[in-house]
Amino acid sequence: MSRQNRVKSGSGFYHVMVRGINKNDLFLEDDDKKYFLQVLTDKKEQCNFLLPAYCLMDNHVHMLIKEQTSQLPDIMKRVNVSYAAYFNGKYDRVGPLFQGRYRSEDIEDEKYFLAVARYIHQNPMKAGMVSAPESYKWSSYGDYINIKRQNKLVDTEIVLEMFSCKRGNVSKEFKNFMVQEDQRDFLDVKNKNDYLRLGKDIWMHLMMSDMNEGDKVKLLEEETNLSARNLSVITGMGRTKILHFLK
C-alpha cells in the first residue's frame, strides 16, 4: 500500500510527533534528551526552521515547527537519522528506532496554533508526571517563563506576541491559557474521526436553520473546536472562506 500524501500547510506550521518503535523509549537517561535537543539545535541552524514549542517524553516527542527554507520531510529526516545513529551506537542496537517516519498535522489558524502549543506543554501534566507545566524540565515552557534559559532553539516570540508579553515576563493571561483544559485529541486519528462525524451531524442540523452561512460556520466551530481544515472537510467550503467567517 502506498503512503498517504501529507497535507501541505499553507501557513508553514505543523504539529509533529515522533514515537519510539513499538512504543519503546527514545530516551533512557537525561543525557539522551540533552543530545536530542542538541540535534534539534544543529538541524535548526542547518535547515532554517522555527520551533515555537517542544516536549520530550520518554517514548515520544512533540514539536511545533514552522518551515522556512527547508521542507518538513527533509527537516525530520535529518533529525531522526542523526539521533537514531547516536542512540543505536550508544546502546549497541540495530534497526529502526522510530515508529515510521513521523506524524504531522498542518496548522492553518491562530486559535489552533495556540491550542497545539498548549497541548505540547501540557503533555507531562496529562501523563501525571507533574502538576504544572513549569515543573517539567524537558519542554520549551521554561524558555517562556525563565529569562535565564534563553537559547537558540526555541522561538518564543510568535506565541508571546499574541499575549502582548515578553520572555521571562509572561502575562497572567498567558499562564491561565496554558493550563486550561482542552478535550481535543491532537494527532489522534480515531478520535479526530469521531469529531468529524459529530461535526457532520451538527452541520446537517445547522443547514436546516435560517441562520446565515457565516453564523452557521461560527457555531459549528464553537461546538466542535475543530480546525479550519476540518471545518472545510465537513462543510465543503474552502479554507479561505472558513477563515473569513471565523475572523
N, C-alpha and C positions, 0 to 999 in steps of 0.2 A: 504494500500500500504506500502510495506517495505521501510525503509530508504535506500537511495543510499549510498554505501560504500564511505568513504572519500579517496581521493588519498593520498597514503603514500609518504612522501617526502624522497628522497634519501639523501638529504643534511641535513635534520632535521629542515630546516627553513620553516616557514609558515607565510602567511599574514592572520590574524584573525580579524573578526569583530563580535561584539555583538550589538544587537539593541533592544530597548525597545519594548515590545509587542504593536501591533497596532501603532507603531512609537511614543509611549508615551515617555516622558522624563525619562531618568535614573537618572538625577541629577537635583534637584530642587534648590539647593544652593551650594555655594563653599565648604561647609563642606562635602557634599556628594562626591564631586570629590576628596577631600583630603582623605576621608575614602576609596574610591575605590583604590587610589594609595597605601594606607597602606595595603589593602588586597593583591594587586599585590606584594608588598614588602614581606609580610609574606609568601605568597604561593611560591614566587620565592625561598625563603630560604628553604622551606619545600620540594619543588618539583625539585629544581636544574635545572632551565631553564635559558636561556639567553633572554634578552629583549633589542634589539638594538633601538627600536622606539615604541612610542605610541602617541595617541592623543585622548583626551576625548572631545567629542562634547556633546550637551545637550541630545540627544536621541540615541546616538550610540558611540562605542569605536572602534578604530583601533589599532592593535598591531602587531608588527613583533617579532615573537617568534622562538627560536631555542630549540628543545627538547634536553635534555641530559639524566638525569636519568629517569624522568617520561615521559609518552607519552602525547600528546596534549589533548586527551579526558579527561584524569584524571586531568590535569592542569586546563582546562576550567571548569570542573565540580566543582572543589574546589573554584575557583574564583567566579563563578556565584552563587553557593549556599551560600557562605559567604556574598556576597554583597546583594543578594536578602533578606536574613534574616535580615540584618541591615536595608535596605530600607523599607521593609514591617513592621518591628517593629516600626521604627521611624514615619512612616506616617499612621500607623494603617490601613494597607491594607492587603488583602489576594489574593492568586492566583499567577500565573506566572508573573514574571517581564520582562523576556527576550523573544524576538521573536524567538522561537525554542532554540536549544542548542547554536549554534554559527555557523558562516560561515567561511570557510577557503579555501585557495588555497596553493598548495605546491610551493616552490621556488627552482629551480634547477640550476640557473646560476647567476653569479656575476652581470651581467647587469640588470637582472630583480630584484635582491635583492636591488640594489641601487635605481631602479625606484620605488619600493614599499616604501622604506624609505622616498624618496622624496614625494611620493603621500600622505603618512601619515602626514608628516609635512605641506603639502600644504592644508590639509582639511579646516582649518579655513579661508584661503585665498579664496578658491573656494566658500565657503559659504558667502563671503563678510563680514566676521567679522573683519578681519584685512588686512593690505596691505602688510605685510611681516611676515614670519614665526616666527621671533624672538619677535614679538609683542603679540603672544598668550601665555598665562600663562600655559595652561593645555596640553602642548605637551612636548615631550622629546627634542625638538630643543634647548631649553635653556640649557640643560645639555651638549650640544656640544659646545656652544659658551661662556658659563659662567663658569669659573673655580670654582667660589664660590658655584655653585649649585651642587656640587658633592654629590652623594648619592649612596646607594647600589642597586638602582633599574635599572638604565639604563646602558647598556653595549655599550658604545660609541666607544670602540677601534676597533671593527670589521669594522665599516664604515670609521673611521678616518684613519686607516692604508691604506685603498685603495686610500686616497688622500695625504698620507705621511704628516699628520699633527697631532696635539695633541689637547685634550680637552682644551677649553679656548683660543686656538691659532690656529684657523682653517684657512685654506688657502683660497685665492681668488677663486681658482678652486672649492673648496667645496661649498662656498657661491653661486657662479654662478650656479653650478649644481642644488642646492636645490631650485632655483626659476625658472628654465627652465620649459616650458610648456610641458605637455605630454598628448596627446589626448586619450590615452587608458582609458577604464573604468574598474578599478580593482574590482574584485568580483562582477561584474555586468553580470549576466548570459546572458541576452538578447543581450547586446552589444557585449559580448565576442563571442556569436554565430554568430553575424554579421561579426566580424573579421575573424572567422574561415571560413565562406562562402567566404569572399573576398580572404582569403589565398588560398583556394582550387581552385578558379578561376585563380589566379596568377600562382599557381603551374602547372595547366593544360597547360598554355601557355609556361611556362618555360620548361616543359617536351618535347616540340617540338623544342626547341632550340638546338644548337650544343655545348653549354657550358658544362663543366664537372660538375659532380654531386655536388661537393663541392661549386663551384661558384653559382650554382642554389640555394642551400640552403642559402648561404650568401645573395644573392639578395632577396630571399623570406623574410628573417629576416629583411633586411633593409626596404622592402616595407611595412611590417605589424607590426614590433616591437613586435611580439608575442614571448612568452617564448619557451624554448626548448621543453617543454612537448607538447605545442600546435603545434609546428612545426612537432613534431613526429606524432601527430594525422593526420596532413594534408598530410605528405609525406609517411607515413607508415614505416619510418626508426626508429630505436631505439634511445632513447635519448642520449646514449653514442656516437653514430655515429654523431648525430646532433651537440653535444657539441664539438666533434673533428673538425668538419668542421668550427665551429664558433670561434675557437681559434685565 
